[in-house]
Amino acid sequence: MVEQTTSLPWYSIQNFYPGILQGYSWENSLALYALLGIPLFFIVRWVYRYFFNQKLPVAFTRSQVISNPLTIIRLLPDIIMMLIVALLIVALARPQKTNEKVVQWTEGIDIMLVIDISQSMQIEDFTPNRLEAAKQVAKDFIDGRLQDRIGLVIFSGDAYSLSPLTTDYDLLKTYIDDINFDMIENRGTAIGSALAVATNRMTEMDSKSKVCILLSDGDNTAGNIDPITAAKLASAYDIKTYTIAIGKEGKVPFGKDFFGRPRMVENTMDETTLREIAKIGSGQFFRASDNEALENVFKQIDQYEKAEIQETRFKDTTDFYRNYIMWALVLFLFWVFLKSTFITNILQD
């Protein structure tokens, strides 16, 4: 506990403002109930004195008995003593103010998003197409992260690192918005090369947890690295790999025909390879056949890969009981002074 001097001087009358008193927290709040007993104590004391204290009979004629409002001044010592006791009770209740500062921190994880931008990602079984749906859920996923370093790899016939691991999420989402099908000239789907590029990026970082999220809609048809070999390489560097197979198999809409009607094409997917990659990488395989399913996949991964948030609380507690003790001391000295003046009652004191 830290005791500090209040910003208000002890003699400031503002110490008794209702707003100030209500702003306190009370260490011994039960002591405040004793305030209710103060008037009762003095009433009982007055009744006792009235009936049992000795009295000095003095004879006056009616003309000599004059009522004077100033006689109420004889009650001043009792009133002051009531205030002194009340102040001591308030001090005993320990009025305080506590400023609490909470610091949250977390050791983030490294996440590499690996997104397929091959021509088949233009298929419109997602709205508006597979790539645009993937871009949107990737940005939503990024918005839900805290202090994680996230990078981006895109691939088609070749693989390209679009963004290194970074915590600049606004910049990262700008990169995602700029993704298009013309960024890589070579056609095909180089899943193995994409995994290798992601692994290479993540080995440069020293992190306790590394995650790769691979999103693709096709078979491995390009690149000079086998996907299984690349998956084993990633696993050797303790990179957990999640794979997402995006799209439907069979007849799917792809562009328009001469009459503006959706052109249906046959679509196939090598789901087995993606499952094996996830198994080797100690991750999980997901299948997403529409926008909602893809969103749910990323939400699940977001829940799986949560960094532990630790919290540190700092409490700075200031006591204000001294203000009220000082007031009680001043009033006590004034009370002693009054008892030495004409106000005193010799028969009672």
N, C-alpha and C positions, 0 to 999 in steps of 0.2 A: 504494500500500500504506500502511496506517495502522498504526503501532506504538503500542500502548497498554500500560499496566501491568496485569498480571493482577490479578484480584480477590484471589488468594492472595498473601501476601508471599513474597519469594524464599526466605526461610529456613524456610518451612513444609514439614514433612516430607510433606505431602499432595501436593507436586509430584512425588513418586516413586510414588504409588499407581498400581496397574495401570489403574484406571478413568480416571485423568487422562491417563496416557501413551497409552492406546488411543483417547482422544478427540481426539488431535492429528492434523492432517494434516502431512506432512513435505515441506518444499520440496526437500530433497536426501536423499531416502530411501535412496539407494544408500550413503550414508556410514555408515548403521547397520550395514552388513555388516562394517565395520572393527572393530566390537565383538568379533566372533568371533576376531580376530587378537590381541587383548590377552593372553589367557591363554597363547597359543602363544608370543608374544614373550617373556614373562617366564619361561616354562619353558626356552626356548632360552638365555636370559640366565643363568638359574641353572645350567644344565648347563655352559655355557662357563666360568663362574666356578669351578665345582667342579673342573674338570679343568685349567684353564689359569692361574688366578690364583695369585699367590705365596702360600705358606703359611709360617707361623712355627711350627716344631716346638717343643713344650713338653712336658717329661717330667713325668707324674703317676703316682703309684702308684694301683693299682686302688681303694684305700680313699678316695682323694681325688676320684675321678670320681663325682659324684653327679648323678643325673638329676633335673631340676627342670622342671615344666610351664611355668614362667615364661620359660624360654628361648625359647619361641615368639614372645615379644614382639619378637625381633629381626626377625621378618618384617613387622612393622607398617609400616615405611616403604615397603616394596614394595607392600603391599596398598593403602596410601593413594595411591601413585603410580598404581596400576592404576585406582583410582577417579577420580583426576584426569583421566587420559587418556580414560576412558569418558565422563565429563561433558563434556569438550571435544568428543568425537565427537558426542554427543547435541546439543550446541549447534550444531555444524557442520551437522547434519541439518536445522536450522531448524524446530523444532516450532511449529506455528501452529494457530489456530482461526479459521475464517471464518464470519461470519454473512452469509448472502446473502438479500437482500430483492428479491422480484420484484413489480414494479408493472405490471399490464396495463391498458391503456386503449384505448378505441376511440371514434371519432367515429361515433355511431349514425346510422341513416337514419330518415326519416319514412315511416311506413306507415299508410295509411288503409284499414280494412276496411269495405267497403260491402256490406251484407247485405239481401237481399230478404226481406220478411216478409209478402208478399201471401198471400191465402188459398190459392193453389195450393201454397204451401210446406207445407201440411198433408198433402199426398199422401204415402202410406205405401210408396212404392217404396224408401225408405230406412228404417232402423230408428232410432227409432220413426216419425219422419217427416223430411222434408227439412230443416226448420228446426232441429230438435233435433240432427240429424247435423252440420249446418253450425256450430252453436254449439259442439259438442264439438271439432271439428277446429280451429276458430278459437282455442279456449282452449289446445289442444295446441301450436298454432303460436306463440302468445304465450309459452308456457313455454320455447320454444327460442330466443327472441331475447335479445340482450344489449345493453343501453343504447340500444335503439331507441325512439323515440317512436312510439306506436301510438294511433290514434284510431278512432272507430267511427261509421259512418253507417248508419241503417236507412231503408228505403223501402218504400212500397206505392203508394197513389195519390199520396202526397206523400213528400218526403224530409225526414229529421230528423237532425240531428247529436246523437247520443246521448252521445258523449264526445269532447272535444278531444284533440289529441295529448298523450300523457302517458307517463311511464316507471313510473307506479304500476300495475304489472300486476295486483296483487290487486284493486284497485278496478275496473280494466277488466274483469276476468273476472266480477266481481259484476254489472256492467252487462250483460254477455252473458247471464248466468244469468237476469236479469230480463226479457229480451226475450220478448215474446209478441205474438199476432196483434191484440190490442186496442189497441196503442200508437198506431196511426194509423187514424183512422176512414175516410178516403177509400179506396175500393177501387181496384184497378188496379195497374199496374207502371210507375212513373215512373223509368226508367233514366236518362234525360237529366238530370232534376232531381237524382237521387242523385249523379251525376258532378259536377254543378255545385256542390253543397254540399260534397263532398269537396275539390274544387279550391279553393273559397273558404277552407276550413279550412287547407289546406296552404300557400297563398300567404302566410299570416300568419307562417310560420316560415322562418328562414334556415337551409337545410340543403343540403348538396352533393348528396344523393340523396333523391328523393321517389318513393314507390311507392303505387299504388292497386290494391287487389284487389277486384274487383267479382264478386259471386256472385249469380246470378239463375236462375230457372227458366222465365221466360216472355217474351212479347213486350212491347215498349214500348207501353202502352195508356193512359198518363196522363201528367200533367205538361205544362208549357208550354215545355220545352226539348227540342229534337231530340237524341237520343243522339249522333249523329255530330258535331253542332255542339259539344256538351259535351266530346266526346273531343278535338276539335281545340283547344278552350280549355285543356284539361288539358295537352295536348302543348306548347302555347305556353309553359306555366310549367314545362316540363321534368319533368313527372310521368309516370313509366312506368306503364302500365296493364296489369294482368293480368285476364283475364275467365274466369270459370268458369261453364259451363252445367251446371246440376245437374238430374238427373232423366232419365227415359226418355220417349221419345215413343211414342204409341199408347195402348193400354189400360193403365191404372195403377189400383191400389187407392186409393179415397178414401172413408173412412168405412165405415159398416155399413148394410146394408139392414134391412128389417123383421124378417128372420129372423136377424139377427146375422152375416150373411155379408158379406165384403168387397164393397163396391160399386165396380164398374169404370167408370172414366170415360175419355174420350178426352183426351189431352194433346198439345199442340203446343208448339214452341219456335222462336223466331226466332234460330237459330244464326248466321245471316249477319251480323246486326247486332253480335253479340258478337265475332265474328271481326274485323270491321272496326274496332271500338273498340280491340281489342288491337293491330291493325296500326298504327293512327294513333298509339297511345300507345307504340310501340316495345316492346311487351310480348309476351305470348303468350296464345293461347287454349287452354283445356282443356275437356274434356268428362268429366263424372263421372256415372256411372250407378248407383253404389252406394256404400255407406259406405267400403269399402276403396279404391275409385278416388278418392274425395274426399280421403281421408287422404294418398294418394300425390301428389295434385296439390299439396296444401299443403307436403308434404315437398320437392317439386321447387322450389317457389317459395322455400322456406326456404333451399335450397342456392344458388339463383341470387342471392338478395339478402343476401349475407353482408357485413357491414362488416369492414374490415381491422382485425385486432387487433394492436396494437403493444405491445411488451414492453420494459420498462426494468429492468435488473438493477443492484442496488447491492451491492457487496462490501465488508465491513468486516473486514479481516484483522488479527489480533493476534498478534505474535511473543512467544514465551516462552523464547527461547534465553538471554536475560540471566539468568534464574533459575539455569540450570545453570552458566553462566560464573561467577556469584557463588559458588556452591558449590565450584567448582573452585579459585577464588582462595583461599577460606578453607582448603580442604584443603592447598593448596600452601604457605600460610604455616605450617600445622601441620606439614607435612612438613619444611620448613626448620628449624623449631624442634626436631623430633626428631633431625635430623642434627647438632644442636649439643649433644646430650645423650649419656648413657652408651650409648644404643642404637646409636650410630654404629659402624661397622666401619672402623678406621683403615687396615687393609690393603686394603680394597676402595675406600674413598672417598678 
